[in-house]
Amino acid sequence: MSDIEAQTREMLRTVAEAGDMAALEAVRISVLGRKGVLTELMKGLGSMHADERKVMGPVLNGAKDELTAAIAARAQALHAAALDARLALERIDVSLPARPEIRGAIHPVSQVMDEVMAIFGDMGFSVAEGPDIESDFYNFTALNIPPEHPARQMHDTFYFNEKPGGERLLLRTHTSPVQIRTMEKSKPPLRIIAPGRTYRCDSDMTHTPMFHQVEGLVIDESAHMGHLKGCLIEFCKAFFEVETVRMRFRPSHFPFTEPSAEVDIGCRRSGGELRIGEGEDWLEILGCGMVHPVVLRHSGIDPEKYQGFAFGIGIDRLAMLKYGIPDLRDFFEADLRWLQHYGFAALDIPSLAGGLSR
């Protein structure tokens, strides 16, 4: 037994002296592998007398457990040491000035957001903002979305854990809650846009779990569908920088507007190109409609006196259409090469007078 204890101490010393993961793995194989020292000793238990086996069995098993734990502890220490060495080697001093050959660029999403705000700002809209984390009331109930609506289900919405009172917060699925909060705090007439991040459980070439939207809202005593159509036609002409634009409004259904419409814009697809404003094809770009009376009541506005219209546009989709970006997922890859290709100069601020996308 003293020989086994001495061998165990020697094997533990070898484990402790392993300088890297390769050396430690070699030690493990020599000790616990199929032909390892301890493995061979344990194979001999079968040929021992029963009384001798009762003594040697616990000793060998104890040695095996001790060596296994020592190897695991040494592996963890080696991993930590390797990480510390790598962090020290790859450390970057962020206080250093930028190198001349590295120039920043404006992300296409930021560029398009600025373009949209410039256009609607010229029309007299102001910008409103709200929280990314919303309650069920602002995200669904106040917008006339019924309890059984698919949008409320777990497969579409990112919910937080339920609070003691039963309430569950969520990541907003659209920027429409900003409209409700604005109507609660301000009296008509209102003319706002609400740009920002939104979140839904979806991911493919044209959908991502986090994306960007801008929603518009106009509330007064005389707004009607004609005003809505004129507003969106002028926006599309300015954004896509075309003299004329063909648009069609198709009847649709949204819980928060009545009547509702989806808007298509005329385009031409040929030679791998998409040209906006010409051709016989159609491309869907946004949804809109007259604000539902229930939504006005939830916001404390009298629908007998006031009415208005609302619309929602995907910022990322606008960027893809205008600048020929094929895959939405590339927006969020943080690839400097992609940004250098699609990005915009930092001082190239969009304006209707100077041009949106010079």
MIKOL-263331 format. One line per field, with one value per residue (C-alpha): x, y, z; residue in three letters. Coordinates in nm, 4 decimals, padded with zeros to 6 digits. Example, Ala and Ser with C-alpha at 12.3 -4.5 7.8 and 13.67 -1.06 7.14 Angstrom:
residues 2
c1: 01.2300,01.3670
c2: -00.4500,-00.1060
c3: 00.7800,00.7140
r: ALA,SER
This chain:
residues 358
c1: 00.0000,00.2910,00.4105,00.0709,00.0693,00.4187,00.3149,00.0092,00.2190,00.4564,00.1678,00.0145,00.3519,00.3656,00.0153,00.1087,00.4207,00.2375,00.3213,00.0481,-00.2631,-00.0652,00.1649,-00.1321,-00.3103,00.0022,00.0090,-00.3600,-00.3114,-00.0066,-00.2013,-00.5677,-00.5559,-00.6374,-00.2779,-00.2107,-00.0295,-00.3369,-00.5540,-00.3133,-00.3141,-00.6939,-00.6996,-00.5126,-00.7960,-00.9684,-00.6804,-00.6467,-00.7814,-01.1139,-00.9646,-00.6824,-00.9328,-01.1368,-00.8297,-00.6819,-01.0113,-01.0856,-00.7191,-00.7021,-01.0439,-00.9434,-00.6210,-00.8194,-01.0624,-00.7752,-00.5871,-00.9010,-00.9743,-00.6111,-00.6096,-00.9367,-00.8038,-00.4772,-00.6675,-00.8755,-00.5616,-00.3921,-00.7018,-00.7074,-00.3345,-00.3673,-00.6573,-00.4621,-00.1640,-00.3837,-00.5589,-00.2214,-00.0919,-00.4017,-00.4669,-00.5648,-00.5100,-00.8381,-00.6989,-00.4562,-00.5459,-00.7000,-00.4608,-00.4851,-00.5693,-00.8792,-01.1744,-01.5177,-01.8370,-02.2049,-02.4058,-02.6771,-02.9463,-02.8334,-02.8145,-03.1667,-03.3028,-03.1549,-03.3001,-03.6478,-03.6368,-03.5208,-03.8138,-04.0851,-03.9279,-03.9776,-04.3450,-04.3850,-04.3488,-04.1633,-03.9706,-04.1078,-03.9364,-04.0362,-03.8912,-03.7783,-03.9217,-04.3006,-04.6073,-04.8750,-05.1139,-04.9065,-04.7782,-05.1065,-05.4207,-05.4160,-05.3644,-05.6848,-05.4940,-05.7188,-05.5903,-05.6046,-05.4092,-05.1064,-04.8763,-04.9144,-04.7858,-04.4453,-04.3217,-04.3552,-04.2746,-03.9826,-04.1415,-03.9701,-04.0402,-04.3806,-04.4008,-04.5695,-04.8886,-04.9074,-04.7841,-04.5275,-04.3085,-04.1816,-03.9509,-04.1713,-04.2680,-04.3264,-04.2843,-04.6632,-04.6581,-04.4843,-04.7994,-05.0139,-04.7759,-04.7697,-05.1490,-05.1778,-04.9399,-05.0261,-05.3449,-05.4313,-05.3381,-05.0456,-04.7962,-04.5127,-04.2841,-04.1437,-03.8206,-03.6452,-03.5513,-03.8125,-03.7913,-03.9566,-03.8681,-03.7672,-03.4438,-03.3750,-03.2538,-03.5303,-03.6027,-03.3898,-03.4771,-03.3902,-03.4745,-03.5703,-03.9022,-04.0425,-04.4102,-04.6003,-04.9105,-05.1322,-05.4310,-05.6574,-06.0204,-06.0090,-05.7384,-05.8546,-05.7240,-05.6482,-05.4044,-05.2459,-05.1966,-05.0522,-04.8124,-04.6792,-04.6520,-04.4428,-04.2289,-04.1545,-04.0676,-03.8273,-03.6726,-03.6121,-03.5208,-03.7467,-03.9607,-04.2711,-04.3715,-04.6496,-04.8184,-05.1192,-05.3073,-05.4457,-05.7158,-05.5761,-05.6425,-05.4583,-05.6266,-05.5199,-05.6435,-05.9769,-05.9762,-05.6311,-05.4107,-05.0829,-04.8839,-04.7007,-04.4593,-04.4014,-04.0671,-03.8794,-03.6632,-03.4157,-03.0523,-03.0277,-03.1317,-03.4357,-03.5420,-03.7966,-04.0559,-04.0622,-04.1727,-04.4809,-04.3886,-04.5012,-04.3153,-04.4782,-04.3107,-04.5390,-04.8726,-05.1054,-05.4625,-05.6951,-05.6480,-05.9108,-06.1578,-06.0780,-05.7117,-05.8131,-06.0329,-05.7526,-05.5318,-05.7861,-05.8875,-06.2504,-06.3056,-06.6232,-06.4150,-06.0744,-05.9497,-05.6185,-05.3945,-05.0908,-04.8284,-04.5364,-04.2221,-03.9272,-03.6059,-03.3873,-03.6093,-03.5893,-03.2093,-03.2037,-03.4223,-03.2469,-02.8874,-02.9080,-02.8283,-02.9350,-02.9252,-03.0724,-02.8484,-02.5393,-02.6646,-02.5789,-02.2570,-02.0227,-01.8063,-01.5813,-01.5411,-01.9195,-01.9449,-01.6650,-01.8579,-02.2091,-02.1262,-02.1520,-01.9084,-01.9441,-01.9998,-02.2484,-02.5587,-02.8846,-03.0941,-03.3615,-03.1715,-02.8301,-02.9438,-03.0265,-02.7663,-02.4873
c2: 00.0000,00.2327,00.1851,00.2958,00.6008,00.6918,00.6480,00.8627,01.1428,01.1242,01.1370,01.4360,01.6144,01.5484,01.6940,02.0058,02.0601,02.0378,02.3652,02.3692,02.1806,01.9491,01.8450,01.7980,01.5791,01.3658,01.3214,01.2306,00.9621,00.8201,00.7964,00.7385,00.6323,00.2806,00.1740,00.4277,00.3459,00.3665,00.1893,-00.1068,-00.1255,-00.1299,-00.4093,-00.6239,-00.6076,-00.8994,-01.1366,-01.0452,-01.2414,-01.1117,-00.9787,-00.8051,-00.6611,-00.5102,-00.3182,-00.2233,-00.1310,00.1787,00.2828,00.2712,00.4355,00.7096,00.7647,00.7829,01.0410,01.2483,01.2459,01.3266,01.6281,01.7429,01.7227,01.9215,02.1885,02.2161,02.2442,02.5301,02.7075,02.6667,02.8019,03.1070,03.1676,03.1359,03.3845,03.6335,03.6047,03.6579,03.9585,04.1136,04.0480,04.1778,04.4756,04.7943,05.1417,05.3114,05.6492,05.6530,05.8917,05.7373,05.6271,05.8470,05.5535,05.4629,05.6889,05.6568,05.6272,05.6799,05.3575,05.3344,05.3007,05.6252,05.7921,05.6868,05.7898,06.1363,06.1502,06.0539,06.3101,06.5797,06.5115,06.4952,06.7856,06.9946,06.8903,07.0201,06.6927,06.6834,06.3823,06.1896,05.9114,05.6440,05.3507,05.0270,04.8276,04.8611,04.7394,04.5225,04.8170,05.0561,04.7914,04.6043,04.7009,05.0755,04.9968,04.7899,04.4599,04.1890,03.9377,03.6456,03.8262,03.6258,03.9268,03.8781,03.5207,03.4127,03.3171,03.6779,03.8864,03.9077,03.8996,03.9593,03.7466,03.7973,04.0401,03.9447,04.1229,03.9286,04.2088,04.1197,04.3813,04.3272,04.4672,04.6850,04.5211,04.8570,05.2269,05.2769,05.2974,05.6333,05.7579,05.6570,05.8220,06.1404,06.1586,06.1083,06.3955,06.6455,06.7965,06.7983,06.9102,06.6661,06.5945,06.3621,06.0875,05.8208,05.6589,05.3897,05.0282,04.7535,04.3819,04.0630,03.6916,03.6598,03.6171,03.5694,03.7751,04.0308,04.0024,04.0411,04.0180,04.3874,04.6352,04.9996,05.1659,05.5132,05.5742,05.8911,06.0351,06.3314,06.4221,06.7220,06.8019,06.7646,06.5114,06.2540,05.9841,06.2418,06.4146,06.0776,05.9906,06.3313,06.3120,05.9673,06.0502,06.3586,06.1574,05.8865,06.1419,06.3188,06.0038,05.8150,06.1443,06.0997,06.3577,06.1394,05.8243,05.5730,05.4554,05.2428,05.2027,04.8512,04.7852,04.5970,04.5421,04.6699,04.6707,05.0305,05.1931,05.1948,05.2086,05.0561,05.0297,04.8857,05.1045,04.9820,05.1873,05.1483,04.9954,04.8197,04.5106,04.4393,04.3339,04.2750,04.6356,04.7776,05.1215,05.3104,05.5308,05.3623,05.0333,04.8157,04.6173,04.6970,04.6848,04.7046,04.9632,05.0548,05.0273,05.3121,05.4157,05.6408,05.6137,05.3836,05.5587,05.3008,05.4066,05.7711,05.6877,05.4868,05.7960,06.0342,06.2016,06.2472,06.0637,06.2628,06.5810,06.4638,06.2229,06.1536,05.9167,05.7043,05.5145,05.2830,05.2333,04.9977,05.2028,04.9020,04.8124,05.1683,05.1511,04.8180,04.9547,05.2882,05.1715,04.8200,04.6210,04.2561,04.1037,04.2691,04.0680,04.2491,04.5665,04.4144,04.2213,04.5098,04.4358,04.7357,04.6346,04.6408,04.9798,05.1227,05.0094,05.1211,05.3899,05.7675,06.0473,06.1803,06.5390,06.4487,06.5623,06.4980,06.8021,06.8743,07.1786,07.0145,06.6652,06.3635,06.1156,06.3055
c3: 00.0000,00.0733,-00.2851,-00.4204,-00.1935,-00.3118,-00.6761,-00.6170,-00.4677,-00.7646,-01.0120,-00.8291,-00.8478,-01.2230,-01.2637,-01.0673,-01.2808,-01.6187,-01.7935,-02.0571,-02.1707,-02.3986,-02.1140,-01.8809,-02.1360,-02.1685,-01.7912,-01.7847,-02.0493,-01.8707,-01.5450,-01.6321,-01.9972,-02.1177,-02.0444,-01.7703,-01.4474,-01.2279,-01.4830,-01.4898,-01.1089,-01.1037,-01.3618,-01.1100,-00.8582,-01.0271,-00.9585,-00.5910,-00.2961,-00.1656,00.1593,-00.0270,-00.2774,00.0067,00.1179,-00.2187,-00.3919,-00.1809,-00.1939,-00.5745,-00.6196,-00.3781,-00.5724,-00.8970,-00.7551,-00.6150,-00.9454,-01.1471,-00.9259,-00.9438,-01.3241,-01.3467,-01.1093,-01.3029,-01.6327,-01.4930,-01.3695,-01.7079,-01.8891,-01.6614,-01.7095,-02.0887,-02.0890,-01.8769,-02.1115,-02.4178,-02.2638,-02.1790,-02.5299,-02.7117,-02.4854,-02.6693,-02.5315,-02.6224,-02.5148,-02.8094,-03.0939,-03.4067,-03.6760,-03.9896,-04.2168,-04.0120,-04.0911,-03.9379,-04.1410,-04.0706,-04.0629,-04.3346,-04.0655,-03.9020,-04.2423,-04.3400,-04.0005,-04.0521,-04.4044,-04.2797,-03.9987,-04.2421,-04.4765,-04.2103,-04.0224,-04.3358,-04.3304,-03.9753,-03.7824,-03.4515,-03.3161,-03.0160,-02.8224,-02.5715,-02.3750,-02.5405,-02.2475,-02.2496,-02.0654,-02.2217,-02.2102,-02.4220,-02.6630,-02.7197,-02.5268,-02.5946,-02.9652,-02.9806,-03.0144,-02.8605,-02.6007,-02.8472,-03.1218,-03.2503,-03.1962,-02.8206,-02.8272,-02.6970,-03.0444,-03.1633,-02.8557,-02.6109,-02.2627,-01.9291,-01.6210,-01.4646,-01.1726,-00.8399,-00.9464,-01.2722,-01.5012,-01.7670,-01.9301,-02.2837,-02.5492,-02.7683,-03.0970,-03.2723,-03.1955,-03.1823,-02.7968,-02.8408,-03.0146,-02.7149,-02.4666,-02.6755,-02.7020,-02.3247,-02.2482,-02.5232,-02.6563,-03.0282,-03.2831,-03.2980,-03.5742,-03.4704,-03.5945,-03.3605,-03.4835,-03.2806,-03.2199,-03.2053,-03.1255,-03.2511,-03.2518,-03.6169,-03.8123,-04.1851,-04.4852,-04.4402,-04.0635,-03.7516,-03.3787,-03.3398,-03.6145,-03.6657,-03.7399,-03.7774,-03.7143,-03.7894,-03.6264,-03.7132,-03.4937,-03.5497,-03.6237,-04.0015,-04.1039,-04.3586,-04.5981,-04.8633,-04.6290,-04.5470,-04.9135,-04.9953,-04.7009,-04.8000,-05.1705,-05.0936,-04.8531,-05.1112,-05.3795,-05.1450,-04.9942,-05.3199,-05.4898,-05.7926,-05.9705,-05.9923,-05.8133,-05.8732,-05.5526,-05.4752,-05.1473,-05.0974,-04.8353,-04.5366,-04.1663,-03.8610,-03.5165,-03.4479,-03.7729,-03.9583,-04.2540,-04.3026,-04.6091,-04.7261,-04.9627,-05.2726,-05.4778,-05.8515,-05.9496,-06.2267,-06.1838,-06.4606,-06.4899,-06.1159,-06.0457,-05.8690,-05.9887,-05.7797,-05.9478,-06.2894,-06.4423,-06.4046,-06.0904,-05.7364,-05.4062,-05.0620,-04.8394,-04.5456,-04.3649,-04.2696,-04.1948,-04.0008,-03.6234,-03.4711,-03.2336,-02.9624,-02.9721,-02.9326,-02.6325,-02.4667,-02.5057,-02.3546,-02.6837,-02.7857,-03.1198,-03.1755,-03.2023,-03.3280,-03.5893,-03.7546,-03.9447,-03.8680,-04.0662,-03.9954,-04.2039,-04.1579,-04.1550,-04.2383,-04.5339,-04.6669,-04.6447,-04.8290,-05.1095,-05.1559,-05.1241,-05.2709,-04.9554,-05.0114,-04.6614,-04.3510,-04.1174,-04.2465,-04.0737,-03.7357,-03.8112,-03.7151,-04.0199,-04.0896,-04.4556,-04.5017,-04.3322,-04.5459,-04.8544,-04.7549,-04.4975,-04.5376,-04.4626,-04.1088,-04.2253,-04.5008,-04.3130,-04.5046,-04.5926,-04.8509,-04.9684,-05.0012,-05.0999,-04.8892,-05.0188,-05.1896
r: MET,SER,ASP,ILE,GLU,ALA,GLN,THR,ARG,GLU,MET,LEU,ARG,THR,VAL,ALA,GLU,ALA,GLY,ASP,MET,ALA,ALA,LEU,GLU,ALA,VAL,ARG,ILE,SER,VAL,LEU,GLY,ARG,LYS,GLY,VAL,LEU,THR,GLU,LEU,MET,LYS,GLY,LEU,GLY,SER,MET,HIS,ALA,ASP,GLU,ARG,LYS,VAL,MET,GLY,PRO,VAL,LEU,ASN,GLY,ALA,LYS,ASP,GLU,LEU,THR,ALA,ALA,ILE,ALA,ALA,ARG,ALA,GLN,ALA,LEU,HIS,ALA,ALA,ALA,LEU,ASP,ALA,ARG,LEU,ALA,LEU,GLU,ARG,ILE,ASP,VAL,SER,LEU,PRO,ALA,ARG,PRO,GLU,ILE,ARG,GLY,ALA,ILE,HIS,PRO,VAL,SER,GLN,VAL,MET,ASP,GLU,VAL,MET,ALA,ILE,PHE,GLY,ASP,MET,GLY,PHE,SER,VAL,ALA,GLU,GLY,PRO,ASP,ILE,GLU,SER,ASP,PHE,TYR,ASN,PHE,THR,ALA,LEU,ASN,ILE,PRO,PRO,GLU,HIS,PRO,ALA,ARG,GLN,MET,HIS,ASP,THR,PHE,TYR,PHE,ASN,GLU,LYS,PRO,GLY,GLY,GLU,ARG,LEU,LEU,LEU,ARG,THR,HIS,THR,SER,PRO,VAL,GLN,ILE,ARG,THR,MET,GLU,LYS,SER,LYS,PRO,PRO,LEU,ARG,ILE,ILE,ALA,PRO,GLY,ARG,THR,TYR,ARG,CYS,ASP,SER,ASP,MET,THR,HIS,THR,PRO,MET,PHE,HIS,GLN,VAL,GLU,GLY,LEU,VAL,ILE,ASP,GLU,SER,ALA,HIS,MET,GLY,HIS,LEU,LYS,GLY,CYS,LEU,ILE,GLU,PHE,CYS,LYS,ALA,PHE,PHE,GLU,VAL,GLU,THR,VAL,ARG,MET,ARG,PHE,ARG,PRO,SER,HIS,PHE,PRO,PHE,THR,GLU,PRO,SER,ALA,GLU,VAL,ASP,ILE,GLY,CYS,ARG,ARG,SER,GLY,GLY,GLU,LEU,ARG,ILE,GLY,GLU,GLY,GLU,ASP,TRP,LEU,GLU,ILE,LEU,GLY,CYS,GLY,MET,VAL,HIS,PRO,VAL,VAL,LEU,ARG,HIS,SER,GLY,ILE,ASP,PRO,GLU,LYS,TYR,GLN,GLY,PHE,ALA,PHE,GLY,ILE,GLY,ILE,ASP,ARG,LEU,ALA,MET,LEU,LYS,TYR,GLY,ILE,PRO,ASP,LEU,ARG,ASP,PHE,PHE,GLU,ALA,ASP,LEU,ARG,TRP,LEU,GLN,HIS,TYR,GLY,PHE,ALA,ALA,LEU,ASP,ILE,PRO,SER,LEU,ALA,GLY,GLY,LEU,SER,ARG
